[in-house]
Amino acid sequence: MTDLTEMNGKRFAYAMIGAFATIFIFDYAFHGNFMMPYYEATPHLWRSNELMEQLVPFSIMNQLFKAGLLTWIFVRFMTAGVGDI
């Protein structure tokens, strides 16, 4: 019997990459398509495009962090019947 507290690093990395791709694509589609008319209608509420472009690396780091955290939570609490959904 395997110890449920151990993580398979390779599978964890693949799951994290999958979660990151999902978050990245959803954010791009949501903000780039659905929310764009609202952003364009209220430019005085948002940062300039130049400043937003400077903040893109922080956005990607945030998405990587969220993907890692969500993957870790899933592995930690939903492995082999330990969790209850």
N, C-alpha and C positions, 0 to 999 in steps of 0.2 A: 504494500500500500504506500502511495506517495504522500509526502507531507504537503498539506494544503497551503502552508505558509511560503513554500518555495515557488518562485516564478520562473518560467522558461523565458530567458532573455530574448531569444530570437522571436518567439511568438508574441511577446510583449511589444517588441519593436515593430513588428508587422501590424499589430492591432493599433499601436499608437500612430503609425503612418496612415493607416486607414481612417482613423478618427480625425487626424489633422486634415487629410484631403477632404473629408466630408465637411468639416467646419469651414475650411478655406473656400470651398466651392459654394456652400450655402451663403456665407457672408458676402462673397463676390456677387452672387446672383441676387441676393436680397437687397443689398445696398446699391449695387450698380444698376439694377433694373427696377425693382419695385419702389424703392425709396428715393431714387434720383429725382423724380418730378417734385417731390416735397422739398428736397435739398435745394433744388434750383429756384423754387418759389420763395424760399426763406434764406437767402445767402447771408443776410446780416446776422444770423444766429450761428453760423459755422465758421470754422477757421478757413484761411485762404488755401487754395490748391497747393501753393508752394510749401506751406507749413505742413499740410496733410501728407505731401510726398515725403517730407523729412521724417514723419512719424510712422511710415509704413514698416520699418524694421521692428518697431515696438509692437505694432499690431500683429506681426507674424510671430514674434516671441510670445505674445499673449495667447495666440491660437495654439502654439506648440505646448505651452503650459497647460491650457485647458484640455488638450488632447491627452497629454500625459496623465493629468489628474483623473480624468474620466476613465481612462484605461486602467489606472491603478485601482480606482474605486471598484470597477467592475471585477477585476481579477481578485481583489481582496475580499469582496463580499458576495460575489455571485459565482464562485468556483465550486463545481462538483456538488451542487445542491445545498451549499452552505447558506445562500441567500434565499429569500422567499418573496417572489413576485406574484 
